[in-house]
């Protein structure tokens, strides 16, 4: 575990150094009804940066563009020491079929608008935000490479995309000499572990640093919700409204999610710390993970989250957390791990795989 925000890590198969916790700026701005206002966002930003934090995460559509504008304003006098990551894909003009998606027109327009809002002439890390299922991968990769060659983007990454598609894209970029993907942003928490089946092992193998979003499962793992909060109507279809709506819409506010949160609370009490720190520290323990994103709405929340850097777990504690949150890896992973399958492949030969190639959880 890293001991401080200035214990920097390399991001994927690159030389870019980032803090072990990224500051998520989706909470910057009150446009959606639940974020931090400008003054509180400034205090959050300054507190993170003053501690040595350098990795800021935002997106073109967060709080209707307010997030990028505030990040640009706050980073103006320290731009060169920061790694600013933003994303394209999400629509910004309802009714315009080309204002969103993964295609070149959407990408180039989004980057130009992000540069203006951020008040900078380059973006350190540009993510494709979510896979649209329609744009050819060659179009995405070549457009990204063009932006890198033009100096408007330094590195590229991808978010919320199937593992088979990401690995295919990385292979194409490598073969054609285009800019490689260095980061994979995915949902990962004690409540959402299905990414351990393929996405995280793929990222480890293909040289992408994993950046988990919602490591606190939309706040459910902080312990602030109870079963009384399950009387919702499925959550909002977008991010506007309340955090409870978002938690419900994300699928985190469920009976299973609350059961996991109860164990997290127990572990936190046993360790003399907070549930937020336990949940964040659990996510950070995987060597494939570079930097979980923390999305604080107050300075107090930020301070609490940063305490995760000081935690370490015993084997018994990890086993307790794993038991309540475990998932079925499914085929072919479970099949390949069966003693019968191992026996017909290797007989009675015994060997150990190196840690960086072993499947997560095995």
N, C-alpha and C positions, 0 to 999 in steps of 0.2 A: 504494500500500500504506500502511496505517496504521502509525504508528511506535510506538504504545503502546496499552495497554488503555483509557486515558482519552482517546483520540482517537475520540470517540463518533460514531455514525452514526444517521441517522434510519431507523426501522424501517418499511419500506413507505411507503404514502401516509398517514403519520401524523406527529405531532410528537414521538413517543417516541424518546428517545435511548438507544442501547445500545452496549456495547463491541464491537469488531470481531471478538472471539472470545468465544463463550458458554461458560460452564463447565457441562459436562454432569454431572449428579448420579446417573446410572444406576449409577456405580461406588461410590456412597456406601452402605456396608453390605455385609456379607459373607454375607447370606442366600442368595445364589445360588452361593456357593462361590468367587468370584473377585474380589470387590470389595474396597474399602478399609475397614478397621475404623474405628470412630468417631474415634479419635485421629488417624489418618492423614488421614481425610476432613476433619477440622477444620483440619489443617495445609494441606491443598490449598485449602480454602475461604478461609482467612485469607490465604494467599499471593496468590491471585487478587484478592481484594477490596483488599488493601493496595496492589496495583499500579494500582488504579483500575478494576478490573473490576466491572461492575454487572449482568451478564446471566446469570442462573442458570436452567438447564433441568432439569426433572424430570417425573415422571408419577405418576398415581395408583397404578400397580402396580409401579413400580420397587422392587426388593429387598423385595417384599411390604409396601410402605408405609414401610419404614425410611428410604428416600431422602428422602421428604417430611418425615418427622419430624426428620431430621438437618438438612436445609436450614432448617426452621423454628427449630430450636434455635440454629444458627449465626448466623442472620440477625436474631435477636431484638432486639439492641441497635443495629441499623443498617437496620431494615426499610425506612424511607422512601427511602434512597439506592439501593436495589436494585430491579431488575426481575425479579420471580419469575414464571417461566413453568411451567405444568404442563399435563397433558393428561387427557382423559377418553376412554373407549371400552372399554379393556381390562377383562375380567371380573375380579371379585374374590371371587365366591362361586360356585364350580363347582356346577352343577346348577340354578342360578337363571337362567332364560332372560332375565331383565331386568337382571341385574347387569352386563352389558356391552352394547356396541352404541352407536349414535349417537343414539338416541331421547331424548326429553325426560326420562323417568324416570331413565334411566341418567345423563344429564348433570347433572341437579339433585342426585341422590344423590351422585354422584362429587364435585361441587364442594363440597357440604357437608362431606363426609369429608376432602377435601383441605384445606379451610379449618381444620378441627380439627387435622389432622396438622401443617400449616404454622404453626399458632399465629397466624394473621392473620385480619383481617376482610375482606380483599379479595385477589384474584389479579390481577396485572398483565396477564398474557397467558394465555388459555385456548385450547388447541388441541383440535380434534377429532383424535384420534390416528391413526385409520385408517378408511377408508371401509367401511361394513358392507354396502353394496349393497341395503339394504332400507328404510331410513328416508327419508321424503320430505324433500327439501331445505328446504322451507318450514318443516317442524317443527324442523329443526336451527337454521335461521337465526332463527326467532322465539324459540326457547328461549334462544339465545345473547343476543339483543337484550334479552329480559326480565331476564337475569342482569346485563347491563350497566346497564340502567335501575335495577335494584335496588342497584347499587353493589357487588355481590359480585365482579364481573369488570370490568376496565377496557377491555381490548382482546381481540379474538378472532382466531384463526388456524386453519390447517388443515394436516394432515400426511397423507402417504401416500394420496393421492386422485387419480383421473384428472384430467388437465388440463381436459377438456371439462366435467366436473362442477364443478370449482372456478370456472371462468369463468362458468358458468351461475349458480352461487350468488352470485358477486360482482355480476352484473348484476341479479339479483333483489333483493339487499340494497340496491343503489343506487336501484332504481326504487321500492322500498317505504319507503325512509328508515330501514332497519334498520342496525345496526352492521356496518360493512364488515370483511372479512377483511384483516388487514394483514401477515400472515406466512404463508409456505409452508415447512413443514419437510419435506425430502425427502432421500433418500440421494443423495449426490453425491461422487464421488472420481475419481481417475484410472482406477480399475477399474470404476466405475459411472457411465457418461456418457450413458446412454440418456435421462436427464431433459433433455438438451440438445435433444431433438427438439421437445418441446411444452411441458413443464412450466416450464422456465426462461423461454422467450420469453413464455409466457402470464403468468407472474408479473410480468415486466417491464412488459407491456402493461396489466395489470389492477391494478397498484399494490400488489403483495405483495412484501415483502422475503424473499429466499430464505435459509433457515437450513439448511445441509447437515448431516445427521447421518452419522456414520461416515466422515468425510473421510479417515481412515487405513485404511478398508476392514477394520474389525475387527482392526487391527494388522498386516495383511499388508503394507501399504506401509511399515512400519517396518523391514522386512527381517529380521524374527525367524524367519520360517518358511522351510523348504527343501522340495525335492521329496520328501524323506523324510516330511514331514508330510502328504503327499497320501494316505497309507495310512490314511484314516479311513473311517468308515461312514456318511458323509452328514451328520453333525452332529446335535446335539440338536434336538428339536422345540420346545424352549423355551429360555429364557436360563439355565437352571440347569445347572451342570456346570463346564466349562472354557471359556476364551476361544477355544481352538482349535475346540471344538465349535461355538461361536457363529459363528466365521469360516467354517467349513465349511457350516453351515446357511444363512448369508447368501449363499452363492455366491461369496465372495471368495477362498477358499482353493482355487484351481484352477491348472491349468497356465498359463492366460492371466494370472491374477492374479500368479503368481510371476514370469512374464516381465516384466510391467510393473514389479514391485517391483525386479527386477534393474537396470532402466534408472534407476529412481529412486535406487537406491544409487550407481550410477555418476555420475549428475548431482550427487548430494550430495558425493561424494568430490571431484569436479572443482571444486565451489564451496567446499569446506572446511567443510561443515556436515553436518547429519544428515538421513537419509531422511524422518523425521517432519516436519521443517521444510519440506523441499521439497514434500512431498505437501500439507501444509496451505496453504503459500503459493500453490501452483498453484490450489487451490480458491478462494482469496481474490481472485485476479486478475480474476474476472468482476465487472463493476460491478453486476450483478443480485444478487450475493451480499452479504448484510449481515453475517452472522457465522456461520462454521462452529462446530460444537459440538465441544469437546475433552473427552474422557472419560478423564482421567488417574486412575490408581490409586495413584500415588505423587507426592510433591512433585517428585522428579527428573523424572518424565515431564511434569509441568506446566511446569517450567522449560524443558525441551527444546521443548515445543510452542509456548510463548510466543516463542521465538526466530524463529518463522515471520514475526513482525511486521517483522523487520529485513531480510528477503530481497527481492531483486528479480531478475528473470530477463532474460537476453539473448534476442533473437529466435531465435538458434540453439538455445538450451536449450529454449525453449518448443516449437520445431519437433520436437526430439528426443523430448520427452515426449508431444507430440500424435501423433507417428507410431506409437509403440508402443501407445497407448491409444485410437486413433481408432475411431469407430463409424460404421456406415452410418446416415445420417439417415433414409433410406427415403422412400417416397412420402408426401406430394407434395413434400417439401423438395428431394430430389435432382432431381426432374423440373423443378421451378420454377427451379432454378439452372442448368440446361443452357443452353448458348449458343443452341441452336435455339429453346428456349422463350422466352428473353429477346428473341431477335431478332423472333419473330412478335408479341410484345407491344409492343416499343418500337422496332423497326427499328434504325437505326444511331445512335439518340440515346444519349448517354452521360451518366450522372449517378451521384452517390454518395448512399447512404442515410446518415442521421445514425446515430451509433454506438448510441444508445439504442434504435433501432428495427431495427437489423440483426440478423439471426438469429445466434444463438450459433455460433461456428465458421466463419461465412461472411466 
